[in-house]
């Protein structure tokens, strides 16, 4: 259907806008100019226009007369129902709303076509007037960037009703500033501007740029509003440009006018500050109780939250100069308390002293108790896995704006069966893993410390979180419990940057009910030369006591739906063993309830960097680099099971099974119940063990994903993943697993694929189909496996992977 470009249905005087060529743009931003196009060609795939073909295909079933008849019938039907409603106004209102929805839906089909046509795209018919309008926009843009002597024109070429539109641009030399002068009538304002000349965005010898001029006006306005000039507006700032002096240069004069020619700008200070904690409540005949604390007034019918706590979140004080920055900080700090569902800060000029402002902070309290439920579906090991959680939040439990949270969660996750294979020797059976958990947390709106540091962090929303967590995992191989207590200090520099320091993270892990078959598999994985020595992986399942401290820094300039040109970085570092060594005097294990708990000592770090390049309105190129390292302080020791790194799965190298990639070039060989190596049906090739997880101490991973809109709420993605894990210490049971600098670059697994993202606004559902390109576990010379995927050879199952998830992979 998309193998050609359909033009047969065009009228004689119509031409399909097939392509736009832009020539001569060297110094300017190409994408900014492309964004000026009044018309854009239909989207193409390999030179064809499939969306246009879909539109014409749907048009074959489009009958506007029939839709018009249905519209008339629906209106008449709804009018009759409204008439029968008589004087029942509430029912009439409901019927009117219903009629509006039904009529709007039918009208949309009449105007835009049926559902198939909506998936496709109508033909873009060349319009010379829009081409001329685009050219004018290009002229305006180049002039705004200082290219006053540019030349621009357009021409067209037509072949078989397919038109190519050519825009030809000659930029020539841009104009620069020869002088930047200021004319400021208010001497106080002139002194401020003069003292901040180094921060000015417009300087001598720079290219003329209207966009920078606008930003300079914004900078001056913000500067003055932060220094007390409450009523200052950027309309007072006028930029005059003169090109009549030096060739290819401009003289710029920035004039800052007064509101009145003879009266300078008024500098305002704060007179009084009022905080109203229940602005949405008005009780007839009752006055709010007023508390004066730290020179601010706190009003409420019932002071449920201590004014002392709220006062720490308010950066406004009588006598201060008015500051827009302090106003924004106050708004952010109060919002981060999560105690108020609505907040506003307003100022009024004092009627008795026109140089003073009265600040009114009005807040509407949030519900004291709140319930949050979540549900979703994952896909692993050929099975869909439902999961969900329930969280209850109680606000202000001790009267100090604390948050108390209780949550329970549960889920099922697909897992390859321990024993047996499904329907043939190649495909494993699948079973479910059950995970249940509960947690309880209290969040305090300040740092809980033996010494006072809150005044140093007051503008960074300091919080302390005490969390108790219990997790129960029931797998076919074993059951595992985790009891964890954490004590976190959280502070937020801005909406984009957050820090978390955890001085105490204590957990007790126990592994029970180990399946005999799994135990035998662990024994079989031991080195042939020494069957008595457990592998690192086997030892990591030992019951353990982990005491660690860690620090996390998260910087994110994106939004929830990932629609911005943005950067994300996450840095994490952890140390374990210091607290345990002090508490247990350096012992390697302790006794608890007739069980010996291994005391782990290790260090660990991880950095995750992501860059979101916005290429067009709904088109992004996303790159990611994920690096992690974990190692015991004693090189002969090992790590807890969940402190190793694993690769493969829906947010890693997607063509490889979750936690089954690597380490290095190691090829895991399947063994039978007697420990004998298993062969494939050919009797020569060893069978791959895809049941055992493969841990590593070093993680190197990179992803590249191109995201674009297909139609409506359905987006597509093409991706390339590469990565692996390695051991830093020698593991005799897994040859090829150790990191070697001279060979590691040959051991990156590579996968590629295509995915769909369904954007339902409240959540994004993700489907990815991926294929292995390079498998480092195979011998050199045989690692390229793209030609062996299920697409090309249906009997090879393990080179393809299907992942289903919620949200973006990164």
Secondary structure, DSSP 8 states (H G I E B T S, - for coil): --SS---TTS-TT--EEEEEEEE--SSS-HHHHHTT-S------BTTB-HHHHHHHHHHTT--HHHHHHHHHHHHHHHHHHHHHTTT-HHHHHHHHHHHHHHHHHHHHHHHH--HHHHHS----B--HHHHHHHHHHHHHHHHHTT-TT-EEEEEEEEETTEEEEEEEEE-----EEEEEEEEES-HHHHHHHHHTGGG-S--TTSB--HHHHHHHHHHHHHHHHTTT-TT--GGGEEEEEE-SSSTTEEEEEEEE--SBTTB-----EEEEEEEETTTT---TT---EEEEETTEEEEESS--S-HHHHHTT----TTSB--HHHHHHHHHHHHHTT-EEEEEEEEEE-SS-TTEEEEEEEEEE--SEEEEEEEEEEEETTEEEEEEEEEEEEE-SSSSS-EEEEEEEEEEEEEEEEEEEETTTTEEEEEEEEEEEEEEEEEESS---SS--HHHHGGGT-EEEEEEEEEEEE-SS-EEEEEEEEEEEEEESSSSEEEEEEEEEEEEEEEES--HHHHHHHHHTS-TT-TTS--HHHHTTS-EEEEEEEEEEEEE-S-TT--SSEEEEEEEEEEESHHHHHHHTT-SEEEETTEEEEE--EEEEEEEEEEEEEEETTEEEEEEEEEEEEEESSTT----GGGSB---STTS-TTS-TT-S-STT---B-B-TTS-B-B-TTSSSB-B--SS---BSEEEEEEEEEEEEEETTEEEEEEEEEEEEEBSS--TTSTT-B--TTTGGGG-EEEEEEEEEEE-SS-EEEEEEEEEEE-TTS-TTS-B-GGGSTTT-TT--TTEEEEEEES---
